[in-house]
Amino acid sequence: MTALDLIAFNAVLAAAILSPGPALLFALRTALADGRGAGIAAGLGLGLVAALWTLAALLGLEALFRFFPWAYTTLKVGGALYLLYIAWGTWRAARAPMSDAPQKPRGRAFLDGALINLGNPKSVLFAASVLVVIFPKGLTATEIALITLNHMVVEWLFYAVFATLLSGAPARRAYLGAKPWIDRAAALMLGALGLKLLTDR
Protein backbone atom coordinates (compact mmCIF):
# COMPACT_ATOMS: atom_id res chain seq x y z
CA MET A 1 0.00 0.00 0.00
CA THR A 2 1.31 3.46 -0.92
CA ALA A 3 0.45 6.99 0.17
CA LEU A 4 -1.23 7.52 -3.21
CA ASP A 5 -3.58 4.60 -2.45
CA LEU A 6 -4.61 6.29 0.79
CA ILE A 7 -5.09 9.65 -0.93
CA ALA A 8 -7.30 8.03 -3.58
CA PHE A 9 -9.32 6.32 -0.84
CA ASN A 10 -9.80 9.63 1.00
CA ALA A 11 -10.98 11.32 -2.21
CA VAL A 12 -13.64 8.64 -2.72
CA LEU A 13 -14.52 8.78 0.98
CA ALA A 14 -15.03 12.57 0.85
CA ALA A 15 -17.40 12.19 -2.09
CA ALA A 16 -19.31 9.44 -0.25
CA ILE A 17 -19.64 11.52 2.95
CA LEU A 18 -20.94 14.53 1.01
CA SER A 19 -23.47 12.53 -1.00
CA PRO A 20 -27.05 13.00 0.24
CA GLY A 21 -28.06 10.16 2.52
CA PRO A 22 -29.34 9.39 6.01
CA ALA A 23 -25.96 10.04 7.70
CA LEU A 24 -25.45 13.52 6.25
CA LEU A 25 -29.09 14.47 6.75
CA PHE A 26 -29.07 13.29 10.37
CA ALA A 27 -25.82 15.16 11.08
CA LEU A 28 -27.21 18.34 9.50
CA ARG A 29 -30.47 18.29 11.41
CA THR A 30 -28.79 17.41 14.74
CA ALA A 31 -26.27 20.24 14.49
CA LEU A 32 -28.99 22.77 13.59
CA ALA A 33 -31.54 21.65 16.15
CA ASP A 34 -29.39 20.50 19.07
CA GLY A 35 -26.20 22.50 18.77
CA ARG A 36 -22.51 21.93 18.21
CA GLY A 37 -21.92 19.37 20.97
CA ALA A 38 -24.74 17.09 19.86
CA GLY A 39 -23.74 17.54 16.20
CA ILE A 40 -20.16 16.47 16.93
CA ALA A 41 -21.37 13.54 19.06
CA ALA A 42 -23.64 12.39 16.23
CA GLY A 43 -20.66 12.60 13.86
CA LEU A 44 -18.54 10.51 16.23
CA GLY A 45 -21.17 7.77 16.18
CA LEU A 46 -21.58 7.95 12.41
CA GLY A 47 -17.83 7.92 11.78
CA LEU A 48 -17.09 5.09 14.19
CA VAL A 49 -19.57 2.70 12.59
CA ALA A 50 -18.66 3.77 9.03
CA ALA A 51 -15.02 2.91 9.80
CA LEU A 52 -16.10 -0.41 11.30
CA TRP A 53 -17.95 -1.21 8.05
CA THR A 54 -14.71 -0.53 6.17
CA LEU A 55 -12.88 -2.85 8.57
CA ALA A 56 -15.56 -5.48 7.99
CA ALA A 57 -15.12 -5.11 4.22
CA LEU A 58 -11.34 -5.48 4.56
CA LEU A 59 -11.89 -8.65 6.59
CA GLY A 60 -14.28 -10.08 3.99
CA LEU A 61 -17.66 -9.61 5.66
CA GLU A 62 -19.35 -9.01 2.31
CA ALA A 63 -18.65 -12.68 1.49
CA LEU A 64 -20.43 -13.65 4.73
CA PHE A 65 -23.45 -11.59 3.68
CA ARG A 66 -23.52 -13.41 0.36
CA PHE A 67 -23.43 -16.80 2.10
CA PHE A 68 -25.95 -15.76 4.77
CA PRO A 69 -28.35 -13.30 3.11
CA TRP A 70 -30.64 -13.42 6.14
CA ALA A 71 -27.96 -11.59 8.17
CA TYR A 72 -27.85 -8.81 5.58
CA THR A 73 -31.66 -8.66 5.44
CA THR A 74 -31.96 -8.53 9.23
CA LEU A 75 -29.55 -5.60 9.49
CA LYS A 76 -31.20 -3.81 6.57
CA VAL A 77 -34.74 -4.14 7.95
CA GLY A 78 -33.61 -3.07 11.42
CA GLY A 79 -31.86 -0.03 9.97
CA ALA A 80 -34.86 0.91 7.83
CA LEU A 81 -37.21 0.71 10.81
CA TYR A 82 -34.86 2.83 12.90
CA LEU A 83 -34.75 5.49 10.17
CA LEU A 84 -38.55 5.51 10.10
CA TYR A 85 -38.57 5.89 13.90
CA ILE A 86 -36.19 8.89 13.69
CA ALA A 87 -38.31 10.37 10.88
CA TRP A 88 -41.50 10.04 12.94
CA GLY A 89 -39.90 11.69 15.98
CA THR A 90 -38.58 14.55 13.84
CA TRP A 91 -42.01 15.09 12.25
CA ARG A 92 -43.76 15.14 15.63
CA ALA A 93 -41.31 17.71 17.04
CA ALA A 94 -41.44 19.94 13.95
CA ARG A 95 -43.95 22.46 15.34
CA ALA A 96 -42.53 22.56 18.86
CA PRO A 97 -40.72 25.86 19.55
CA MET A 98 -37.00 25.50 20.24
CA SER A 99 -37.53 26.52 23.86
CA ASP A 100 -40.03 23.66 24.31
CA ALA A 101 -38.20 21.08 22.21
CA PRO A 102 -35.83 19.03 24.39
CA GLN A 103 -32.18 19.28 23.37
CA LYS A 104 -30.81 15.89 22.43
CA PRO A 105 -28.16 14.73 24.95
CA ARG A 106 -24.75 14.07 23.42
CA GLY A 107 -24.84 10.41 24.41
CA ARG A 108 -28.16 9.95 22.63
CA ALA A 109 -26.87 11.81 19.56
CA PHE A 110 -23.84 9.51 19.45
CA LEU A 111 -26.02 6.40 19.79
CA ASP A 112 -28.47 7.58 17.11
CA GLY A 113 -25.60 8.27 14.72
CA ALA A 114 -24.06 4.86 15.39
CA LEU A 115 -27.38 3.04 14.92
CA ILE A 116 -28.20 4.88 11.69
CA ASN A 117 -24.93 3.74 10.10
CA LEU A 118 -25.09 0.30 11.73
CA GLY A 119 -28.43 -0.27 10.05
CA ASN A 120 -27.02 0.33 6.59
CA PRO A 121 -25.23 -2.90 5.59
CA LYS A 122 -24.92 -1.55 2.05
CA SER A 123 -21.95 0.37 3.44
CA VAL A 124 -19.89 -2.81 3.68
CA LEU A 125 -20.68 -3.75 0.07
CA PHE A 126 -19.80 -0.23 -1.11
CA ALA A 127 -16.59 -0.25 0.92
CA ALA A 128 -15.63 -3.67 -0.44
CA SER A 129 -16.02 -2.55 -4.06
CA VAL A 130 -13.99 0.63 -3.45
CA LEU A 131 -11.25 -1.14 -1.52
CA VAL A 132 -10.78 -3.79 -4.19
CA VAL A 133 -10.22 -1.10 -6.82
CA ILE A 134 -7.93 1.14 -4.76
CA PHE A 135 -5.80 -1.11 -2.58
CA PRO A 136 -3.57 -4.04 -3.60
CA LYS A 137 -4.30 -7.57 -2.43
CA GLY A 138 -2.58 -9.05 0.60
CA LEU A 139 -2.81 -6.08 2.97
CA THR A 140 -1.04 -6.60 6.29
CA ALA A 141 -2.80 -6.27 9.64
CA THR A 142 -1.01 -2.94 10.17
CA GLU A 143 -2.21 -1.60 6.81
CA ILE A 144 -5.78 -2.72 7.54
CA ALA A 145 -5.64 -0.94 10.91
CA LEU A 146 -4.21 2.19 9.25
CA ILE A 147 -6.97 2.29 6.59
CA THR A 148 -9.66 1.84 9.25
CA LEU A 149 -8.18 4.51 11.54
CA ASN A 150 -7.74 6.88 8.59
CA HIS A 151 -11.42 6.41 7.64
CA MET A 152 -12.57 7.13 11.19
CA VAL A 153 -10.44 10.26 11.57
CA VAL A 154 -11.55 11.68 8.20
CA GLU A 155 -15.23 11.18 9.11
CA TRP A 156 -14.77 12.65 12.58
CA LEU A 157 -12.98 15.74 11.24
CA PHE A 158 -15.64 16.28 8.58
CA TYR A 159 -18.55 16.03 11.01
CA ALA A 160 -16.80 18.22 13.62
CA VAL A 161 -16.31 21.01 11.05
CA PHE A 162 -19.84 20.44 9.72
CA ALA A 163 -21.38 20.72 13.20
CA THR A 164 -19.32 23.81 14.06
CA LEU A 165 -20.42 25.64 10.90
CA LEU A 166 -24.09 24.68 11.20
CA SER A 167 -24.35 25.51 14.89
CA GLY A 168 -23.15 29.09 14.34
CA ALA A 169 -25.49 32.01 14.96
CA PRO A 170 -26.46 32.70 11.30
CA ALA A 171 -27.31 29.04 10.60
CA ARG A 172 -29.25 28.76 13.85
CA ARG A 173 -31.26 31.91 13.10
CA ALA A 174 -32.12 30.62 9.64
CA TYR A 175 -33.16 27.28 11.14
CA LEU A 176 -35.33 28.89 13.83
CA GLY A 177 -37.11 30.94 11.19
CA ALA A 178 -38.13 27.89 9.20
CA LYS A 179 -38.02 25.10 11.80
CA PRO A 180 -41.36 23.41 11.01
CA TRP A 181 -40.60 23.28 7.28
CA ILE A 182 -36.99 22.14 7.71
CA ASP A 183 -37.89 19.46 10.26
CA ARG A 184 -40.75 18.12 8.17
CA ALA A 185 -38.60 18.08 5.03
CA ALA A 186 -35.91 16.22 6.97
CA ALA A 187 -38.51 13.80 8.33
CA LEU A 188 -39.89 13.11 4.85
CA MET A 189 -36.42 12.51 3.41
CA LEU A 190 -35.38 10.24 6.29
CA GLY A 191 -38.66 8.36 5.96
CA ALA A 192 -38.19 7.99 2.21
CA LEU A 193 -34.64 6.70 2.72
CA GLY A 194 -35.94 4.24 5.32
CA LEU A 195 -38.63 2.97 2.95
CA LYS A 196 -36.10 2.72 0.12
CA LEU A 197 -33.77 0.67 2.32
CA LEU A 198 -36.71 -1.50 3.38
CA THR A 199 -37.91 -2.21 -0.17
CA ASP A 200 -34.54 -2.30 -1.97
CA ARG A 201 -33.51 -5.71 -3.25
KALINKA-V874900 format. One record per backbone hydrogen bond with DSSP energy under -0.5 kcal/mol. CO is the residue of the C=O (numbers start at 0). NH is the residue of the N-H. If there is no record, write none. Layout:
BEGIN
co-><CO | CO>
nh-><NH | NH>
END
This chain:
BEGIN
co-><1 | 2 | 3 | 4 | 5 | 6 | 7 | 8 | 9 | 10 | 11 | 12 | 13 | 14 | 20 | 21 | 22 | 23 | 24 | 25 | 26 | 27 | 28 | 29 | 30 | 34 | 35 | 36 | 37 | 38 | 39 | 40 | 41 | 42 | 43 | 44 | 45 | 46 | 47 | 48 | 49 | 50 | 51 | 52 | 53 | 54 | 55 | 56 | 59 | 59 | 60 | 61 | 62 | 63 | 67 | 67 | 68 | 69 | 70 | 71 | 72 | 73 | 74 | 75 | 76 | 77 | 78 | 79 | 80 | 81 | 82 | 83 | 84 | 85 | 86 | 87 | 88 | 90 | 92 | 96 | 96 | 104 | 105 | 106 | 107 | 108 | 109 | 110 | 111 | 112 | 113 | 114 | 116 | 119 | 120 | 120 | 121 | 122 | 123 | 124 | 125 | 126 | 127 | 128 | 129 | 130 | 139 | 140 | 141 | 142 | 143 | 144 | 145 | 146 | 147 | 148 | 149 | 150 | 151 | 152 | 153 | 154 | 155 | 156 | 157 | 158 | 159 | 160 | 161 | 162 | 164 | 167 | 168 | 169 | 170 | 171 | 172 | 173 | 174 | 175 | 177 | 178 | 179 | 180 | 181 | 182 | 183 | 184 | 185 | 186 | 187 | 188 | 189 | 190 | 191 | 192 | 193 | 194 | 195>
nh-><5 | 6 | 7 | 8 | 9 | 10 | 11 | 12 | 13 | 14 | 15 | 16 | 17 | 18 | 24 | 25 | 26 | 27 | 28 | 29 | 30 | 31 | 32 | 33 | 34 | 38 | 39 | 40 | 41 | 42 | 43 | 44 | 45 | 46 | 47 | 48 | 49 | 50 | 51 | 52 | 53 | 54 | 55 | 56 | 57 | 58 | 60 | 59 | 62 | 63 | 64 | 65 | 66 | 67 | 70 | 71 | 72 | 73 | 74 | 75 | 76 | 77 | 78 | 79 | 80 | 81 | 82 | 83 | 84 | 85 | 86 | 87 | 88 | 89 | 90 | 91 | 92 | 93 | 95 | 99 | 100 | 108 | 109 | 110 | 111 | 112 | 113 | 114 | 115 | 116 | 117 | 118 | 119 | 122 | 123 | 124 | 125 | 126 | 127 | 128 | 129 | 130 | 131 | 132 | 133 | 134 | 143 | 144 | 145 | 146 | 147 | 148 | 149 | 150 | 151 | 152 | 153 | 154 | 155 | 156 | 157 | 158 | 159 | 160 | 161 | 162 | 163 | 164 | 165 | 166 | 167 | 171 | 172 | 173 | 174 | 175 | 176 | 177 | 177 | 178 | 181 | 182 | 183 | 184 | 185 | 186 | 187 | 188 | 189 | 190 | 191 | 192 | 193 | 194 | 195 | 196 | 197 | 198 | 199>
END
